[in-house]
Amino acid sequence: MAKTFNRTAGDVWETPPDIFQFACDFFHVYPRLDVASTNENKLCQFHFTEKDDGLTQNWFADSYMNPPYSRASKWIHKAFSENQKNNISIIALLNATTDTYAWQNFILHGMAEIYFISGRLRFFQNGVVSKNPSQHPSALVCWRKK
């Protein structure tokens, strides 16, 4: 396990394919870079793995992220910064923790578009849908290029 990723046990949950497609169609953004994936679950043409550590990379194209939720605030800040610096659109699948510093400072108040997902998602692990739904509500967030 890479030190920089610093995930907790059970922190790798794959995006349900229908949710990814819905997000792209809903926001009319079709990312070419998956910034937090594995070789097995990447959703885009290009991707960063745990070893690559997307938090330290330059996001060079419209991007998608379903980050390790144990470090979601760092990923949210990185997405906001990459959107501003590189003028790219970024879609994220996140826990809807609107009370957190990251949500308050980098998502809410018009900084991003938000779609709150009804019900609780069933993520995938190793290509198999989880038996239990997520413990938290989820949201799709989109930072748009200017």
C-alpha positions in Angstrom: 0.0 0.0 0.0 1.4 3.4 -1.0 2.1 5.7 1.9 0.8 8.8 0.1 -2.6 7.2 -0.5 -2.9 6.2 3.1 -6.3 4.5 2.7 -8.1 2.6 5.4 -9.2 -1.0 5.1 -12.2 -1.2 2.8 -11.5 2.2 1.2 -11.4 1.0 -2.4 -15.0 1.0 -3.7 -15.6 1.1 -7.4 -18.1 3.4 -9.0 -21.2 1.6 -10.3 -20.9 1.8 -14.1 -24.5 3.2 -14.5 -23.6 6.0 -12.0 -20.6 7.0 -14.0 -22.6 7.0 -17.3 -25.4 9.0 -15.6 -22.9 11.6 -14.2 -21.3 12.1 -17.7 -24.7 12.5 -19.4 -26.2 14.6 -16.6 -23.3 17.1 -16.6 -22.4 16.7 -20.3 -18.8 16.1 -19.3 -17.0 13.1 -20.7 -13.7 12.7 -18.7 -10.6 11.3 -20.2 -8.7 10.9 -16.9 -9.6 8.8 -13.9 -7.5 10.3 -11.1 -8.1 7.7 -8.4 -8.4 4.2 -9.8 -6.8 0.9 -10.2 -5.7 -0.8 -13.5 -8.8 -3.0 -13.1 -11.5 -0.4 -12.4 -10.4 2.6 -14.4 -13.3 4.4 -16.2 -11.4 6.6 -18.6 -8.8 6.4 -21.3 -6.0 7.7 -18.9 -5.8 7.0 -15.2 -3.7 7.4 -12.1 -3.3 4.4 -9.7 -2.5 4.4 -6.1 1.2 4.2 -7.0 0.9 7.2 -9.3 -0.8 9.2 -6.5 -3.2 11.5 -8.2 -2.8 14.0 -5.4 0.7 14.8 -6.6 0.0 14.7 -10.4 -1.0 17.4 -12.9 -4.6 16.6 -14.0 -4.2 17.3 -17.8 -7.7 16.6 -19.1 -11.3 16.6 -18.0 -11.3 14.2 -15.0 -13.3 11.8 -12.9 -12.7 10.9 -9.3 -14.2 8.5 -6.8 -11.5 9.1 -4.2 -10.7 7.1 -1.1 -13.2 8.6 1.3 -10.8 8.4 4.2 -8.9 11.3 2.5 -11.8 12.9 0.6 -11.1 16.4 1.8 -7.6 16.4 0.3 -9.1 15.1 -3.0 -11.8 17.7 -3.0 -9.3 20.5 -2.5 -7.1 19.0 -5.2 -10.0 18.9 -7.7 -11.0 22.5 -7.0 -7.3 23.5 -7.5 -6.9 21.6 -10.7 -10.1 23.0 -12.1 -8.9 26.5 -11.4 -5.3 26.0 -12.5 -5.9 23.9 -15.7 -9.4 25.0 -16.7 -10.7 21.5 -16.8 -14.1 20.0 -15.9 -14.0 17.4 -13.1 -16.8 15.1 -11.9 -16.6 13.5 -8.5 -18.6 10.9 -6.7 -18.5 11.8 -3.0 -20.2 11.2 0.4 -22.7 14.1 0.8 -21.0 15.5 3.9 -22.0 19.0 3.4 -21.0 20.1 6.9 -17.3 19.5 6.3 -14.6 22.1 5.6 -14.0 20.8 2.1 -17.6 20.9 1.1 -18.1 24.4 2.6 -15.0 25.8 1.0 -14.6 24.0 -2.4 -18.1 22.8 -3.4 -20.9 24.8 -2.0 -21.8 28.4 -2.6 -21.7 28.1 -6.4 -18.2 26.7 -6.7 -19.5 23.5 -8.2 -22.7 21.9 -9.5 -24.2 19.1 -7.3 -26.6 16.2 -7.9 -27.7 14.5 -4.7 -28.3 10.8 -5.4 -31.5 9.4 -4.0 -31.1 6.4 -1.7 -27.8 4.7 -0.8 -25.4 3.5 -3.5 -24.2 -0.1 -3.8 -20.6 0.2 -4.8 -18.6 -2.5 -6.4 -15.5 -4.3 -5.1 -13.4 -6.3 -7.6 -16.2 -6.0 -10.1 -18.9 -7.4 -7.8 -21.7 -5.3 -6.4 -21.6 -5.0 -2.6 -24.0 -6.9 -0.5 -24.8 -3.8 1.6 -25.5 -0.2 0.5 -23.2 2.6 1.5 -23.5 3.9 5.0 -23.7 7.5 3.8 -25.7 9.4 1.1 -23.8 10.2 -2.0 -23.6 13.1 -4.4 -22.1 13.8 -7.8 -20.2 17.1 -8.0 -19.0 18.9 -11.1 -16.5 21.7 -11.2 -16.8 23.1 -14.7 -14.1 24.6 -16.9 -14.7 28.4 -17.4 
